């Protein structure tokens, strides 16, 4: 092999290594879905469901700890021990749950980094008739094709429409007059029977605080299960389906929803 051939081989090898190094990481979709479900139900009230930060918690997509994490090794320490000085309680998650949360966070970071170069392909590849059957079996108890979803395909393109049921927004507008509604809420019932409901700001073993619909802040010390605290998620049905969707379910449901014009 002459000098020129050797140089070319080295150059091609270096180029190949650079391309491989820049290749986007791959994540197990099932692990990402499970991680999102756990994150939204337990962490979203502080960090947001996206998770780009909420009223109290920081943006985890820009967190140095998350960026340096590998398979949950750094995230797990914080999740299991909490950060009492910053108002973050400890969560008794299993190692599998922490690994799933890490997959969700890292896939969200990768998606944010790749959003300018990603080209959405045609996603309407399912069977609308099978999608209608799935809708009637799984969704019709809360939604109606001739009611709240009437004309929805005229409002959103297929990719956005699909995202609406896979990763629904935690805040939306409804009612007359129109008002903002949050999916996550908490109700605190005092021993006297008086109760307070609103958006959770903090919830741990020692304190629960919330902001009610009027914007007033309420905070209560907790001890021995008192006062009674109930958490509510109006999107819980969507969260439950995340672990049960198959690819066919998603494609078929999307193909049906795009017909609702």
N, C-alpha and C positions, 0 to 999 in steps of 0.2 A: 504494500500500500504506500503510494507516494505521499509527499507532504501535503499536496493540495487535497487529495482524497481524505487524508486523516483530518485535516482542518474542516472539511465539509461535514464529515461524520460527527465531529465534536460539536459543530455549530447546530446540526440537526438535532443532536441529542439534547443540547442545551435548550433549543427551541421547544422540543417536546416536553421537557421537564417544566419549562415556564408555563406552557399551556395547561399541563396537568395540575400545576400548582394553582392556576387561576380558575380551574373548573369548580363550579358551584357545588357545595356539599350536598349529599343526598340524605334525606331523612325518611324514616319509616312513617308513612301516612297515619297508620293506626296509632303509633306512639304519640304523634303530634296531636291527633284528635283527642286521645285520652288526656294528654297534658293540658290541652286547652280547656277541656271540661273541668278538670281539677282546679286549674288556675282561675277560671271565671267564677266558679262557685265559692272559692276561698280567698282569692287575692285581688279580684277585680275592683272591689269597693275601695281599695287604696291605690292600686297601680293602673286601673283602667283595664278594659277587656282587650285593648289592642296589642300590647300593654305599654302605652306611651306615657304613663303617669296619670294620676288622678288628683283629687283634691288634697290628698295627704301624701301618697307614695310617689317616689321618683320614677322617671322614665327608665324602664329596664332594658330598652333596646340600645340605650347609650351608656348603660352601667359598665364600668371597668371590670367589676367582679364578674358580671355575666359574660362579657366579651372574652375574659381570660379563662372562663370555666370550660371544663372538659367532662362531658357526660354526667354533669351534676355534682362533681367533686367539690366545687366552691359554693355553688348554690345550696347544696344540701346542708352545709354547716350553718348557713344563715337561716334557712328554713327551719331546721330542727332546734336551733338555739334561740332564734329571734334576735331582735335588737331592742331590748327594753328601753334603752336611752333615747331611741328614736320612735318609740310607740309601736314597734312591730312585735306582735306576739309570736311565740313558738308554735309550730304546727307539727303534729306527730305523724307525718307522712311516712310511708314505707319507702324503701330504696327504689322500688319500681316506680312509684308515683313521682319521686324526685327526678328520676331519669326521664320520665315522660314530660314533666314540666320543663326540664332542660331542653328536650327535643323541640317542644313548642316555642320556647324563647329563641333558641338558635335558628329555627326555621323562619321565625318572624323577622329576625335580624337579616338573614339571607334574602328574604323576600323584599325587605326595604332597600337593601343594597342593589338588588337586581331589577328594581321596578322600572327603570328607564329603558332597559334593554329587552325586557320581556315582551313578547308578542303573543297576545291572546289568540288562540286558534278557535275554530268553530267548535262550540261545545254542545250544540243542539244535535246530538247524535243518538238520542234515546228514542224509546217508543212512547208516544203520547198517550196511547190507550192504557199501557201498563202504568204510566205515571198517574193517570186518572184513578186507577184502582188503588194505587198506593196512597194517593191524596185522600180518597174517601175512607180508607182504613186507618190512616195515621194522623191526618191533619184536619179532617172535617169537623171534629168536635170543637175546634177553636176557630177555624177559618171557613169561609164560604166563597166559592167561585163566583157566585152572583151577589155577594155582599161585600165584605171588606177587601177581597182580592179582585173585584170586578175591574177590568181594564188595567190591571197591574202590568201587563206586558207592553202596554203603550207608554208606561212611565219609565221603565228600566230596560236597558239592553240585556241580552241573555246572561252575560257574565256577571253583571251586577245583580240580576234577579236570582241567579244561583247563589251568590254570596249572601243574599238576604235570608235564605233559610239555613245555609251551612254556618254562617258566622253573623247572626243578626246583631244590629246595633242595640246597645244597652239603653239608648235614649231615643225617643221618637215623639211626634206630636199627634194628639188625638182630641176628640171631643168638640163641643160647641159651647162657648168659644174655644178655639184651639188652645191647648196648653201642653207643655212638655211633660212627658211621663218617663220615669226611670224604671228599668226592669227590676233592679235590686232595691229592696226595702227591708226595714226591720220594724217590729212592733215590740215595745217594752210595756209590760203590764205590772204596775206596782201592787204590793200586798193589799192596798186599799181598793183595788179594782180599777183605778184610773190608768189609762193607757195613752201612749204616745207612739206615733208612727211617722216614718220619714226615711230619708236617705242615710244609710249607715256611714259614719265617719271613722269610728273605731269600735272594735269588738274584740275583747280578750277576756281572760278569766277574772279580771279585776275592774273593768270599766266598759261601759257601752255608751256611745254618744251618737246622736243623730241630728239631722236638720229637717224640720217638718216642712210642709208645703208652703207655709207662710214665711219660711226663711229663718225661723227661730231655732236656736241651738239648744239641745237638751243633753245633759250628761248625767249618768247614774253609776254609782259604785255597785259592784257585784260581789256577792258573798253567798256561798252555799246554794247556788241556783236561784237566788233572789236578787233583783226582780226577775220575773219570767221574760225571756227573750225569744222571739220567733223571727226567723229569717225567711224572706220570701223572694222568689225569683220568677217573674212572670214568663220568662223564657226557659223555664226548667224543662219543658217538654222538648224544646229544641236541643238543649244540652244532653238530654237522655238519648236522643236519636243519634247523636254524634258517634256513639260507640256501636250503633247497630246499622248505620247506613252501609250499603254495598255500593260499588261503582255503578252498577245497573240502576239501583234505587235513585241515585243522584241524577244520572243522565235521563232516566225516564221521567222523573218529577220535573226536571228542567224543561224537557220537551213538552210536557203538559202545560206547565205554567206560561210558556211563551204563546200558548193559544188563547190565553185569557185577555183578549183585546176588546 
